[in-house]
C-alpha cells in the first residue's frame, strides 16, 4: 500500500471521527439541559475518571494511558463548554506551568482568567468572577506552597480536584548554535533546577544568566532579543514562537508539581479512589498526646494518612499550630464521618476528590 492510499484511509477515519464526535456532542447538549434544569454541577472529575479507566481497560491498540487521557480530556473540556461555559482562573502569566496544568484539565478552548497572585485567584473564585481556580500546592523538589495552604484555611472554598504536572524545562532560542548565545533568561529556581545542563553546555562560554519573574517572560525576551535563550516551559516556548533546542534539561526527571482546582460550593460524588483534605485546629496542642490521639483515630479505623503539614496559628505570642491533613477516602465514608463527628468544629473539610497519584 502506497502513501497516497494510506492517507486516504486516514482521511476516511477522520471523517468517521468527526461524525461520532458531533453525535457525542448532541448527547452532551442534552445532558447539559438536564443539569441546568436540576442546577447540577457540570464539572465531574469522578465521572471523567470512570470513563478514562473504562477506556484504558478495553484498550488493545497503540494508544497509551497518557495518550488516551490527552485526547479525551480535551474532548471533556469541549463538552463542558458546550454544556455551560465556565471561566477558569490560573496563576499567570500565560505560558506558566500553572497555565499548562489548567489546560491539561480544562482544555485549550475554555475561557481563562490570568491572574498575578495566588491570593487573587482565591478572591476571583470566592466572588464568583471565576468558577474554578488552579493553584500550585506543592512541588516534590521544593516542598509546600505556604500561601496556598494558608488561604485554604482562610477562605470558604472547596477542593474540586487535583492535578499533577511533570515539570520539564526546555531550552529555547532563535539560534541553533550555542556559541551565538550570550544571555539566558529564566526564573532563579529554574536556573537551580537546571544547573547540571548549564555546567555541561556552557562551562567554557561567557554566558550571562539573567533571572526574571517568570519563565514566560524569559521566552518572550528570547524571542525579541538576539544572542539570547530561555529556560522555560513548552507552553511558553510555543506561545512566543521560540524554537526548542533541548527538551527536559532539568537535573531531575522526577520534578513534579501538584495543583489544586478550587471552587465554591463544590462537592464530588464518591468514587473508588478518593482523597480528602481537611484543616485541623486541635485544642490544647501544647499538651502531650493531643496530636498522637488525633492521628491514632485514623490508625484505629484503617484510614491511610498521606500528608500532615503544620502551619503557625499566628495568634498571640505563643508557638501554636494548625494542620493540613490528607488521607484516603471520602468524607461520607462511615469511618471518616466518625472522626469528623468526634472533633466537630475543630475540623474543616476542604473536599473529597478523585486521587490521581
N, C-alpha and C positions, 0 to 999 in steps of 0.2 A: 504493500500500500504506500503510495507516494505522499508527499507533504500536502498537496492540494486536497486529496481525499481525506486525510486526517483532519485538516482544518474544516472541511465541510461537515464532518461528523461532530466536531466540537461546536460548530455553529448551530447544528440541529439540536444538540443537547442544551445549548444556551437558550434557544427558543422555548424548549420544554421547561427549563428552569424559570424563565420569565412568566410563563403561563401559570405554573404551580405557585410561584411567589405571589402573583396577583390574586390567585384563588385563596391563598393563605390570608392575605390582607383583607379580603372580603369577610372572612370569618373573624379576623381580629376586629374589624369595624363593628361587627355585630356584638362581640364581647364587650367592646368599649361602650356601646349603647346600654347594655345590661348593667355594667359597672357604674355608669353615670346615674342611671335610674336608682341604683342601690347605694349611691355615694360611696362606692368601694374604691380601694387603693389600686392604682394602675400598676405600679412597680411591685412585682412579687418575686424577689430573689429566690425563694424556696421553690417556686414553680419553674423558674428558669433552670435551676439546678436539676430538678427532676427530669426535665426534657434533655439536658445535656448528658445526664447519667444514662438515660434510656438509649439515646443515640449512640453513645460510646459502647454500651453493651452489645448492641446489634451490629456495630460497625465491623465489616470484614474487608474493607478496602485499604487504600493507601493513606487515607487521612488519619493523622494522629489525634489524640485528645485535644491538644492545644490548637490544632488546625480547625477541628470541629467547633471549639469554643470561639475562636476568632471569627469564623463565618456566622455562627448562629447568634452570638452576642450582638453583632451588627444588625442581624435580622430582628432580634428582640428590640433593639433601640428604635429601628424604623417603625416597628409595630406599636411601641409605646407612644411615639409621636403621632401616629395615626389615631390611636385611641384618645389621647389627650396630651397635647404638647405641654411639657414641663421644663422649667428653667433650672439649670444646674449651676451652682457657684463653685469655683475652684480657686486655689491659691495660684495666682499668676506669677510671672507673666505668661503669655502664650508661649508654648514650647517647653514649659517646665515639666518635670516628671509628674507633678500633680495633674497637669493637663493631660498627660499621657495616660495616667490612671483613670481619669474621668472618662476619656474616650474609650478606654477598654471596657467600661461598664455601660456607658450611655451612648456610644457610637459617635460618628462624625457629623450626624445630621441634627443632633439635639441643639437646643438654644442654651448657650453658655454665658455665664456672667463671670468675668475675670476680675478678681479682687486682690488687693495688695497684701492683706494680712489675714492670719487665721481668725483673729477676732472679728474682722469684717465679714467673714464667711458665716460665722455663728450668728452675727447680727442679721444678715440677709435672710437666713433661714428662719430665725426667730420672728422676724417681722413679716414674713411671707413674700418677700421680694424674690426669693428662690425656693423651689420645692425641695431641693436636695443640695447638700454641700459636700464637697470632697476635701478632706483634710488629712495630712500625714499624722500618724500616731506614734510610729516607732521605726527605727532602722536597725538592722541586725549588726551593723558595724558601729553606729554612733549612739544607740540607745533610744530612750523615750523622748518625745517632743513635749516638753513640760507645759507649754502654752495650751496645746490641745487637751491634755489631761486636766488641767485646771478649769478650762472652760466647760468641759463635760460636767463638772460638778456645779459650776455657777449657773449655767443656762438650763432651761427646761426643754431640752431637746432629746431625741432618741437616736440610737444607732440602728439604721435600716440594713446595713450590710458592711462587709469588709472586702478589701481588695489588696492583693499582694502584687508588687511590681518588682521585677528584677532590674536593678539599676545598672545599665550598661552604658558607659560613656563612649562617645565616638570622637574621633579626631577629624575635624573638618577644616578644609581650606580650599581656596581657589587655585592653589599651586600644587602641582604634582610632585615637585622636587622639594625635599625638606631643607635643602641648602638655601632656598629662597626665603624661607620663613625666618622672621626676626622677632616676632611678638606672638605670644599665645595668651588668649583671654579665657578666663573661666572663673568659677567661684573658688574661694580658698579651699573649701572642703574637697572640691573635685581635684585640685592640684595634689592634695594629700593622698587621695584615694587612687591617683594615677601616677604616683611618684616613681614607680619602677619603670613604666613606659618612658617617662621623661628622662630618667637617667640613661636608659639604654639607647634612646634615639637622639638625644640632644646633649649628651655629656660633653662633647668636644666643641659644640657650637655656642656662640654667644647669643643665647635666647633670653628674651625678657618675659618673665611670667607676670601677667598683669591681672590681679583679682578684680572682678566686677560683681555686681549684686546678684546676677543670675546667669545661668548657662544660656538662656535665651538671648540676653544682651550680648554674650560672648559670640554667639553665632551671627548676630546682626553686625557686630563690629568686624568679624572675619569676612563677611560679605562685602562690606563697604570699604575696608582698608586694605591696601596692598601689603604684601610681605607679612601677613598675619594668619593666624589659625585660631580655632576654638576647640576646647574640650566641652562637649555639650551632649544633650540627648539627641536621639534620632529625630524626634518630632521637631526639635528646634532647627536642626540642620535642614530638614525638609521644608519647614515653614519659611526659612530665609533663603533657600536655594543654594546652600553651601555643600559642595560635594564631600562625601565622607571618604577619607583616605584609609583610615583604620577603624575597625569595629572592636568593641568590647576591650578597651585598653585599661580597664581598672586593675588594680593589684589583686583583687579578689573577684572570682566569677560567682561568688555566693552572696554578693551585695544585694540585699532586698529591703524594700520599704513596704510597710503595711499602712494602708489608708483606710479611713472610716468614711462611710456615707451616712451623713446625719440628716435628720428630718424632724418635723414637728408632728406630734400625734400619730406616730407610726408604730404599727405592731405587725410582726410576722407570724404566720401560722407555723405550727410545729412541723419540722422535717425530721429526717433520720440522722442528721448530723448538725446539731445546733451548738452554738456557743452563747453564753450570757455574760454580760458585763454589768457590774454593779459598783456603786460608791458605798463604802463602809465608814461611817462615823461612829466608831466604837467608843462607848463611855469608859472613863477610868483606865485609859490605855497605859497610864503610869504605874498601874498595879500589876504585880506579877501574874502571868497566866491568862490575861484577858484575850490577847491575840491568839494564844495557844488554844484556848477553849473555842474561839470562833472558828479557827481552822480545823479543829477536831470535829466540829459539827459536819463539815464536808466529808472528812475521812470516814466518820461513822456511817454515813449514808452512801458511801461509794461514789462520791462525786469527784471527778478529776479536776483539780485546780490547775490552770495553765499559766496564770500570771497573778502576781500581787506586787503592787507598786505603791510605796508610801510617798505622801506629799505633805508639806508643812501646813498646819491648820491656820497659821497667821492670825492668831487671836491671843492678845496679851504678850507677855514676855517669856512665857514657858515654851518648851520644845515639845509640842504636841502634833500629832499627825492624823491624817485620814488616809484611806487606802482605796486604790483602784483594784478591783478583784475580777478575774475572769475564770470561767470554768465551763466544762462541757455540759450541755443540756439546755432545756428550755425552761423559762421561769414558771410555766404551767405544770411542769413535772411535779409529782407529788412530793418527792424528797426535797426539791428546791423550795417548794411552797412552804414546807415545814420550817425551813431556815428563815425565809422571809417573814413568816408569821412570828417566829421567836424573837427576832430583832426589831420588828416593826419599823418605826420611823428612822431608826439608825441606819437603815439600808435604803438605797435609791437604785431602782432598776433602770439602767440606761437602754437595755434592749436585749432581746434574744434574736439571733440571726444565723444564717447558714454559715457553718465553719468551712473555710476554704483552704486551710492548711493545717 
